Amino acid sequence: MPYPFLADLVLTLHVAIVVFIVGGLVAVFVGGALGWRWVRHRSFRGLHLAAIAVVVLQSWLGQWCALTTLESWLRAQAGESGYTRSFVETWLHRLLYLEGPFWAFTLAYTVFGGLVLLAWWRVPPRPGA
């Protein structure tokens, strides 16, 4: 099995989801101010809200992200340990994983989820937009 490749693929997906969540909120506020219609599209907004809701819920329940768990398992299956990382893994890990107490991340995710809800009120989605 190509476990290192699959682990890098999971990590890349994980970063893409983080970019979607963070970038999506920025796009909603900027796009709302600039009149971009696509930021009010219900499908985009529903997917964005669902994504941050999963992160917040997992955090409240004290669970690790499923993608983090899967990536770790794949790396273990590949026999990887220490700093044996590919280029993709090294740089994406530096961007994605920060050190800190679990409660700090729970608070940050909750505040961010609140901002996503605020965006629904300040830049409401519209049917067919």
VMD Tcl script that builds the backbone (N, CA, C; Angstrom):
set m [mol new atoms 387]
animate dup $m
set s [atomselect $m all]
$s set {name element resname resid chain x y z} {
  {N N MET 1 A 0.842 -1.200 0.000}
  {CA C MET 1 A 0.000 0.000 0.000}
  {C C MET 1 A 0.876 1.249 0.000}
  {N N PRO 2 A 0.460 2.247 -0.715}
  {CA C PRO 2 A 1.201 3.516 -0.736}
  {C C PRO 2 A 0.799 4.410 0.447}
  {N N TYR 3 A 1.047 3.954 1.660}
  {CA C TYR 3 A 0.602 4.683 2.849}
  {C C TYR 3 A 1.137 6.114 2.933}
  {N N PRO 4 A 2.410 6.359 2.644}
  {CA C PRO 4 A 2.886 7.753 2.733}
  {C C PRO 4 A 2.139 8.678 1.766}
  {N N PHE 5 A 1.884 8.193 0.554}
  {CA C PHE 5 A 1.140 8.990 -0.422}
  {C C PHE 5 A -0.279 9.268 0.076}
  {N N LEU 6 A -0.942 8.229 0.595}
  {CA C LEU 6 A -2.301 8.406 1.106}
  {C C LEU 6 A -2.329 9.372 2.299}
  {N N ALA 7 A -1.318 9.290 3.156}
  {CA C ALA 7 A -1.231 10.209 4.297}
  {C C ALA 7 A -1.072 11.642 3.810}
  {N N ASP 8 A -0.222 11.853 2.806}
  {CA C ASP 8 A -0.061 13.193 2.243}
  {C C ASP 8 A -1.354 13.677 1.596}
  {N N LEU 9 A -2.074 12.767 0.961}
  {CA C LEU 9 A -3.349 13.109 0.336}
  {C C LEU 9 A -4.366 13.548 1.394}
  {N N VAL 10 A -4.435 12.824 2.515}
  {CA C VAL 10 A -5.344 13.193 3.610}
  {C C VAL 10 A -4.945 14.552 4.178}
  {N N LEU 11 A -3.647 14.773 4.354}
  {CA C LEU 11 A -3.175 16.057 4.865}
  {C C LEU 11 A -3.545 17.191 3.912}
  {N N THR 12 A -3.389 16.971 2.630}
  {CA C THR 12 A -3.744 17.985 1.631}
  {C C THR 12 A -5.235 18.292 1.684}
  {N N LEU 13 A -6.059 17.257 1.796}
  {CA C LEU 13 A -7.505 17.449 1.938}
  {C C LEU 13 A -7.811 18.251 3.198}
  {N N HIS 14 A -7.130 17.922 4.293}
  {CA C HIS 14 A -7.334 18.606 5.565}
  {C C HIS 14 A -7.042 20.100 5.426}
  {N N VAL 15 A -5.925 20.426 4.794}
  {CA C VAL 15 A -5.561 21.837 4.580}
  {C C VAL 15 A -6.589 22.517 3.678}
  {N N ALA 16 A -7.055 21.825 2.653}
  {CA C ALA 16 A -8.061 22.398 1.755}
  {C C ALA 16 A -9.344 22.731 2.514}
  {N N ILE 17 A -9.732 21.866 3.435}
  {CA C ILE 17 A -10.934 22.130 4.230}
  {C C ILE 17 A -10.723 23.333 5.139}
  {N N VAL 18 A -9.542 23.420 5.755}
  {CA C VAL 18 A -9.239 24.577 6.601}
  {C C VAL 18 A -9.285 25.860 5.773}
  {N N VAL 19 A -8.695 25.836 4.587}
  {CA C VAL 19 A -8.716 27.014 3.709}
  {C C VAL 19 A -10.151 27.361 3.323}
  {N N PHE 20 A -10.971 26.344 3.040}
  {CA C PHE 20 A -12.375 26.584 2.709}
  {C C PHE 20 A -13.113 27.250 3.873}
  {N N ILE 21 A -12.879 26.760 5.081}
  {CA C ILE 21 A -13.578 27.315 6.241}
  {C C ILE 21 A -13.133 28.747 6.512}
  {N N VAL 22 A -11.830 28.962 6.603}
  {CA C VAL 22 A -11.314 30.301 6.909}
  {C C VAL 22 A -11.521 31.249 5.728}
  {N N GLY 23 A -11.116 30.810 4.553}
  {CA C GLY 23 A -11.277 31.646 3.362}
  {C C GLY 23 A -12.727 31.900 3.020}
  {N N GLY 24 A -13.582 30.920 3.292}
  {CA C GLY 24 A -15.012 31.091 3.022}
  {C C GLY 24 A -15.616 32.203 3.849}
  {N N LEU 25 A -15.221 32.294 5.124}
  {CA C LEU 25 A -15.750 33.365 5.968}
  {C C LEU 25 A -15.264 34.728 5.480}
  {N N VAL 26 A -13.994 34.814 5.137}
  {CA C VAL 26 A -13.463 36.072 4.601}
  {C C VAL 26 A -14.207 36.431 3.315}
  {N N ALA 27 A -14.409 35.457 2.443}
  {CA C ALA 27 A -15.110 35.704 1.182}
  {C C ALA 27 A -16.538 36.189 1.407}
  {N N VAL 28 A -17.213 35.643 2.416}
  {CA C VAL 28 A -18.597 36.055 2.691}
  {C C VAL 28 A -18.641 37.529 3.088}
  {N N PHE 29 A -17.769 37.923 4.006}
  {CA C PHE 29 A -17.788 39.321 4.439}
  {C C PHE 29 A -17.324 40.272 3.335}
  {N N VAL 30 A -16.235 39.931 2.660}
  {CA C VAL 30 A -15.738 40.790 1.574}
  {C C VAL 30 A -16.727 40.789 0.416}
  {N N GLY 31 A -17.171 39.594 0.035}
  {CA C GLY 31 A -18.109 39.482 -1.079}
  {C C GLY 31 A -19.450 40.137 -0.786}
  {N N GLY 32 A -19.881 40.064 0.475}
  {CA C GLY 32 A -21.127 40.740 0.847}
  {C C GLY 32 A -21.002 42.240 0.670}
  {N N ALA 33 A -19.855 42.777 1.057}
  {CA C ALA 33 A -19.625 44.223 0.922}
  {C C ALA 33 A -19.468 44.640 -0.539}
  {N N LEU 34 A -18.910 43.761 -1.354}
  {CA C LEU 34 A -18.661 44.092 -2.762}
  {C C LEU 34 A -19.782 43.635 -3.702}
  {N N GLY 35 A -20.797 43.007 -3.147}
  {CA C GLY 35 A -21.942 42.590 -3.958}
  {C C GLY 35 A -21.743 41.312 -4.754}
  {N N TRP 36 A -20.824 40.462 -4.340}
  {CA C TRP 36 A -20.635 39.189 -5.034}
  {C C TRP 36 A -21.825 38.287 -4.745}
  {N N ARG 37 A -22.544 37.892 -5.762}
  {CA C ARG 37 A -23.745 37.069 -5.585}
  {C C ARG 37 A -23.443 35.661 -5.070}
  {N N TRP 38 A -22.342 35.082 -5.483}
  {CA C TRP 38 A -22.057 33.688 -5.142}
  {C C TRP 38 A -21.864 33.483 -3.645}
  {N N VAL 39 A -21.483 34.522 -2.907}
  {CA C VAL 39 A -21.286 34.335 -1.464}
  {C C VAL 39 A -22.615 34.217 -0.722}
  {N N ARG 40 A -23.707 34.501 -1.396}
  {CA C ARG 40 A -25.030 34.360 -0.793}
  {C C ARG 40 A -25.729 33.065 -1.224}
  {N N HIS 41 A -25.047 32.273 -2.039}
  {CA C HIS 41 A -25.648 31.035 -2.533}
  {C C HIS 41 A -25.846 30.054 -1.373}
  {N N ARG 42 A -27.055 29.539 -1.238}
  {CA C ARG 42 A -27.389 28.660 -0.106}
  {C C ARG 42 A -26.529 27.398 -0.042}
  {N N SER 43 A -26.192 26.822 -1.164}
  {CA C SER 43 A -25.380 25.596 -1.157}
  {C C SER 43 A -23.996 25.873 -0.571}
  {N N PHE 44 A -23.369 26.929 -1.043}
  {CA C PHE 44 A -22.051 27.306 -0.523}
  {C C PHE 44 A -22.125 27.599 0.967}
  {N N ARG 45 A -23.104 28.398 1.364}
  {CA C ARG 45 A -23.216 28.805 2.758}
  {C C ARG 45 A -23.564 27.627 3.657}
  {N N GLY 46 A -24.438 26.738 3.184}
  {CA C GLY 46 A -24.794 25.561 3.976}
  {C C GLY 46 A -23.602 24.642 4.173}
  {N N LEU 47 A -22.830 24.416 3.125}
  {CA C LEU 47 A -21.640 23.583 3.224}
  {C C LEU 47 A -20.613 24.225 4.158}
  {N N HIS 48 A -20.472 25.527 4.066}
  {CA C HIS 48 A -19.538 26.253 4.930}
  {C C HIS 48 A -19.970 26.146 6.392}
  {N N LEU 49 A -21.231 26.361 6.660}
  {CA C LEU 49 A -21.735 26.258 8.032}
  {C C LEU 49 A -21.588 24.832 8.564}
  {N N ALA 50 A -21.883 23.845 7.735}
  {CA C ALA 50 A -21.749 22.447 8.160}
  {C C ALA 50 A -20.298 22.105 8.480}
  {N N ALA 51 A -19.378 22.611 7.691}
  {CA C ALA 51 A -17.956 22.320 7.916}
  {C C ALA 51 A -17.492 22.845 9.266}
  {N N ILE 52 A -17.801 24.092 9.585}
  {CA C ILE 52 A -17.360 24.636 10.873}
  {C C ILE 52 A -18.161 24.009 12.012}
  {N N ALA 53 A -19.395 23.639 11.775}
  {CA C ALA 53 A -20.198 22.993 12.816}
  {C C ALA 53 A -19.576 21.653 13.228}
  {N N VAL 54 A -19.073 20.894 12.270}
  {CA C VAL 54 A -18.416 19.625 12.574}
  {C C VAL 54 A -17.171 19.869 13.425}
  {N N VAL 55 A -16.383 20.870 13.058}
  {CA C VAL 55 A -15.167 21.193 13.812}
  {C C VAL 55 A -15.513 21.597 15.243}
  {N N VAL 56 A -16.505 22.473 15.398}
  {CA C VAL 56 A -16.906 22.940 16.729}
  {C C VAL 56 A -17.453 21.777 17.559}
  {N N LEU 57 A -18.309 20.958 16.975}
  {CA C LEU 57 A -18.897 19.831 17.698}
  {C C LEU 57 A -17.827 18.835 18.155}
  {N N GLN 58 A -16.919 18.489 17.261}
  {CA C GLN 58 A -15.837 17.573 17.643}
  {C C GLN 58 A -15.032 18.155 18.794}
  {N N SER 59 A -14.788 19.436 18.730}
  {CA C SER 59 A -14.012 20.105 19.773}
  {C C SER 59 A -14.750 20.070 21.105}
  {N N TRP 60 A -16.039 20.393 21.091}
  {CA C TRP 60 A -16.840 20.372 22.323}
  {C C TRP 60 A -16.877 18.970 22.931}
  {N N LEU 61 A -16.885 17.957 22.073}
  {CA C LEU 61 A -16.935 16.569 22.541}
  {C C LEU 61 A -15.558 16.026 22.919}
  {N N GLY 62 A -14.526 16.852 22.748}
  {CA C GLY 62 A -13.173 16.442 23.094}
  {C C GLY 62 A -12.577 15.431 22.136}
  {N N GLN 63 A -13.067 15.411 20.903}
  {CA C GLN 63 A -12.595 14.451 19.907}
  {C C GLN 63 A -11.548 15.080 18.996}
  {N N TRP 64 A -10.607 14.256 18.583}
  {CA C TRP 64 A -9.662 14.684 17.569}
  {C C TRP 64 A -10.363 14.669 16.216}
  {N N CYS 65 A -9.888 15.473 15.317}
  {CA C CYS 65 A -10.425 15.493 13.957}
  {C C CYS 65 A -10.201 14.128 13.311}
  {N N ALA 66 A -11.209 13.645 12.613}
  {CA C ALA 66 A -11.123 12.339 11.955}
  {C C ALA 66 A -10.008 12.309 10.910}
  {N N LEU 67 A -9.772 13.423 10.250}
  {CA C LEU 67 A -8.701 13.463 9.254}
  {C C LEU 67 A -7.325 13.369 9.910}
  {N N THR 68 A -7.170 14.005 11.066}
  {CA C THR 68 A -5.908 13.904 11.804}
  {C C THR 68 A -5.672 12.464 12.225}
  {N N THR 69 A -6.708 11.820 12.735}
  {CA C THR 69 A -6.607 10.425 13.165}
  {C C THR 69 A -6.263 9.513 11.989}
  {N N LEU 70 A -6.925 9.712 10.864}
  {CA C LEU 70 A -6.662 8.890 9.678}
  {C C LEU 70 A -5.238 9.104 9.177}
  {N N GLU 71 A -4.821 10.339 9.113}
  {CA C GLU 71 A -3.454 10.610 8.647}
  {C C GLU 71 A -2.421 9.954 9.570}
  {N N SER 72 A -2.622 10.073 10.875}
  {CA C SER 72 A -1.694 9.461 11.832}
  {C C SER 72 A -1.644 7.944 11.649}
  {N N TRP 73 A -2.792 7.317 11.459}
  {CA C TRP 73 A -2.842 5.871 11.247}
  {C C TRP 73 A -2.091 5.485 9.980}
  {N N LEU 74 A -2.320 6.246 8.904}
  {CA C LEU 74 A -1.635 5.956 7.641}
  {C C LEU 74 A -0.120 6.088 7.795}
  {N N ARG 75 A 0.315 7.084 8.523}
  {CA C ARG 75 A 1.758 7.267 8.737}
  {C C ARG 75 A 2.323 6.118 9.569}
  {N N ALA 76 A 1.578 5.679 10.567}
  {CA C ALA 76 A 2.026 4.543 11.375}
  {C C ALA 76 A 2.114 3.276 10.520}
  {N N GLN 77 A 1.140 3.076 9.621}
  {CA C GLN 77 A 1.158 1.910 8.731}
  {C C GLN 77 A 2.363 1.948 7.804}
  {N N ALA 78 A 2.797 3.160 7.486}
  {CA C ALA 78 A 3.948 3.318 6.594}
  {C C ALA 78 A 5.260 3.154 7.358}
  {N N GLY 79 A 5.171 3.028 8.685}
  {CA C GLY 79 A 6.371 2.882 9.485}
  {C C GLY 79 A 7.118 4.193 9.678}
  {N N GLU 80 A 6.450 5.295 9.443}
  {CA C GLU 80 A 7.092 6.589 9.572}
  {C C GLU 80 A 7.164 7.006 11.040}
  {N N SER 81 A 8.235 7.680 11.373}
  {CA C SER 81 A 8.380 8.226 12.712}
  {C C SER 81 A 9.360 9.386 12.655}
  {N N GLY 82 A 9.357 10.170 13.697}
  {CA C GLY 82 A 10.294 11.284 13.775}
  {C C GLY 82 A 10.046 12.321 12.701}
  {N N TYR 83 A 11.116 12.787 12.103}
  {CA C TYR 83 A 11.016 13.858 11.124}
  {C C TYR 83 A 11.159 13.367 9.690}
  {N N THR 84 A 10.834 12.136 9.451}
  {CA C THR 84 A 10.862 11.599 8.094}
  {C C THR 84 A 9.580 12.013 7.398}
  {N N ARG 85 A 9.668 13.137 6.703}
  {CA C ARG 85 A 8.467 13.684 6.062}
  {C C ARG 85 A 8.759 14.054 4.623}
  {N N SER 86 A 7.714 13.997 3.825}
  {CA C SER 86 A 7.826 14.470 2.454}
  {C C SER 86 A 7.737 15.993 2.453}
  {N N PHE 87 A 8.017 16.577 1.321}
  {CA C PHE 87 A 7.907 18.027 1.176}
  {C C PHE 87 A 6.496 18.506 1.512}
  {N N VAL 88 A 5.489 17.824 0.930}
  {CA C VAL 88 A 4.097 18.213 1.165}
  {C C VAL 88 A 3.769 18.147 2.651}
  {N N GLU 89 A 4.114 17.046 3.283}
  {CA C GLU 89 A 3.791 16.882 4.694}
  {C C GLU 89 A 4.474 17.938 5.551}
  {N N THR 90 A 5.743 18.177 5.310}
  {CA C THR 90 A 6.501 19.136 6.124}
  {C C THR 90 A 5.860 20.508 6.105}
  {N N TRP 91 A 5.550 21.019 4.935}
  {CA C TRP 91 A 5.035 22.384 4.839}
  {C C TRP 91 A 3.574 22.483 5.237}
  {N N LEU 92 A 2.760 21.501 4.879}
  {CA C LEU 92 A 1.362 21.551 5.271}
  {C C LEU 92 A 1.211 21.390 6.780}
  {N N HIS 93 A 2.039 20.567 7.387}
  {CA C HIS 93 A 1.997 20.423 8.849}
  {C C HIS 93 A 2.341 21.743 9.528}
  {N N ARG 94 A 3.343 22.419 9.024}
  {CA C ARG 94 A 3.729 23.702 9.619}
  {C C ARG 94 A 2.598 24.721 9.534}
  {N N LEU 95 A 1.847 24.669 8.447}
  {CA C LEU 95 A 0.724 25.598 8.286}
  {C C LEU 95 A -0.492 25.194 9.110}
  {N N LEU 96 A -0.708 23.890 9.245}
  {CA C LEU 96 A -1.954 23.408 9.823}
  {C C LEU 96 A -1.900 23.163 11.324}
  {N N TYR 97 A -0.844 22.583 11.816}
  {CA C TYR 97 A -0.815 22.145 13.203}
  {C C TYR 97 A -0.070 23.123 14.093}
  {N N LEU 98 A -0.763 23.652 15.053}
  {CA C LEU 98 A -0.185 24.555 16.034}
  {C C LEU 98 A -0.176 23.863 17.382}
  {N N GLU 99 A 0.729 24.280 18.243}
  {CA C GLU 99 A 0.814 23.723 19.584}
  {C C GLU 99 A 0.015 24.592 20.547}
  {N N GLY 100 A -0.672 23.977 21.467}
  {CA C GLY 100 A -1.414 24.716 22.478}
  {C C GLY 100 A -2.358 23.792 23.220}
  {N N PRO 101 A -2.920 24.287 24.318}
  {CA C PRO 101 A -3.856 23.465 25.081}
  {C C PRO 101 A -5.152 23.248 24.303}
  {N N PHE 102 A -5.759 22.099 24.514}
  {CA C PHE 102 A -6.974 21.740 23.778}
  {C C PHE 102 A -8.077 22.778 23.970}
  {N N TRP 103 A -8.208 23.314 25.197}
  {CA C TRP 103 A -9.261 24.295 25.472}
  {C C TRP 103 A -9.105 25.543 24.610}
  {N N ALA 104 A -7.885 25.918 24.290}
  {CA C ALA 104 A -7.667 27.111 23.471}
  {C C ALA 104 A -8.215 26.912 22.062}
  {N N PHE 105 A -8.033 25.698 21.538}
  {CA C PHE 105 A -8.566 25.408 20.214}
  {C C PHE 105 A -10.096 25.331 20.255}
  {N N THR 106 A -10.644 24.754 21.315}
  {CA C THR 106 A -12.100 24.702 21.470}
  {C C THR 106 A -12.671 26.112 21.478}
  {N N LEU 107 A -12.044 27.010 22.218}
  {CA C LEU 107 A -12.490 28.403 22.265}
  {C C LEU 107 A -12.375 29.056 20.891}
  {N N ALA 108 A -11.239 28.861 20.229}
  {CA C ALA 108 A -11.041 29.465 18.903}
  {C C ALA 108 A -12.064 28.948 17.898}
  {N N TYR 109 A -12.320 27.639 17.901}
  {CA C TYR 109 A -13.299 27.067 16.971}
  {C C TYR 109 A -14.700 27.589 17.274}
  {N N THR 110 A -15.023 27.721 18.539}
  {CA C THR 110 A -16.338 28.209 18.931}
  {C C THR 110 A -16.530 29.661 18.508}
  {N N VAL 111 A -15.526 30.493 18.747}
  {CA C VAL 111 A -15.599 31.901 18.325}
  {C C VAL 111 A -15.722 31.983 16.809}
  {N N PHE 112 A -14.935 31.180 16.097}
  {CA C PHE 112 A -15.003 31.194 14.645}
  {C C PHE 112 A -16.379 30.742 14.164}
  {N N GLY 113 A -16.931 29.700 14.817}
  {CA C GLY 113 A -18.289 29.256 14.474}
  {C C GLY 113 A -19.305 30.357 14.704}
  {N N GLY 114 A -19.118 31.130 15.786}
  {CA C GLY 114 A -19.989 32.279 16.034}
  {C C GLY 114 A -19.884 33.320 14.938}
  {N N LEU 115 A -18.676 33.535 14.420}
  {CA C LEU 115 A -18.497 34.478 13.314}
  {C C LEU 115 A -19.197 33.993 12.049}
  {N N VAL 116 A -19.176 32.680 11.832}
  {CA C VAL 116 A -19.893 32.128 10.674}
  {C C VAL 116 A -21.386 32.369 10.830}
  {N N LEU 117 A -21.910 32.174 12.040}
  {CA C LEU 117 A -23.331 32.464 12.284}
  {C C LEU 117 A -23.626 33.951 12.116}
  {N N LEU 118 A -22.720 34.813 12.573}
  {CA C LEU 118 A -22.870 36.260 12.384}
  {C C LEU 118 A -22.928 36.596 10.898}
  {N N ALA 119 A -22.121 35.902 10.107}
  {CA C ALA 119 A -22.130 36.127 8.660}
  {C C ALA 119 A -23.491 35.795 8.058}
  {N N TRP 120 A -24.175 34.786 8.600}
  {CA C TRP 120 A -25.513 34.450 8.107}
  {C C TRP 120 A -26.486 35.601 8.370}
  {N N TRP 121 A -26.265 36.307 9.447}
  {CA C TRP 121 A -27.149 37.424 9.789}
  {C C TRP 121 A -26.758 38.691 9.000}
  {N N ARG 122 A -25.440 38.980 8.928}
  {CA C ARG 122 A -24.978 40.208 8.266}
  {C C ARG 122 A -25.009 40.092 6.738}
  {N N VAL 123 A -24.731 38.887 6.207}
  {CA C VAL 123 A -24.725 38.652 4.763}
  {C C VAL 123 A -25.589 37.411 4.525}
  {N N PRO 124 A -26.915 37.565 4.630}
  {CA C PRO 124 A -27.785 36.389 4.563}
  {C C PRO 124 A -27.756 35.718 3.190}
  {N N PRO 125 A -27.779 34.385 3.208}
  {CA C PRO 125 A -27.881 33.675 1.926}
  {C C PRO 125 A -29.257 33.900 1.319}
  {N N ARG 126 A -29.321 33.825 0.036}
  {CA C ARG 126 A -30.596 34.018 -0.669}
  {C C ARG 126 A -30.852 32.829 -1.568}
  {N N PRO 127 A -32.094 32.405 -1.633}
  {CA C PRO 127 A -32.417 31.286 -2.535}
  {C C PRO 127 A -32.079 31.654 -3.979}
  {N N GLY 128 A -31.393 30.751 -4.654}
  {CA C GLY 128 A -31.079 30.938 -6.059}
  {C C GLY 128 A -30.044 31.992 -6.340}
  {N N ALA 129 A -29.375 32.501 -5.304}
  {CA C ALA 129 A -28.372 33.544 -5.539}
  {C C ALA 129 A -27.135 32.950 -6.165}
}
mol reanalyze $m
mol bondsrecalc $m
mol representation Tube
mol addrep $m
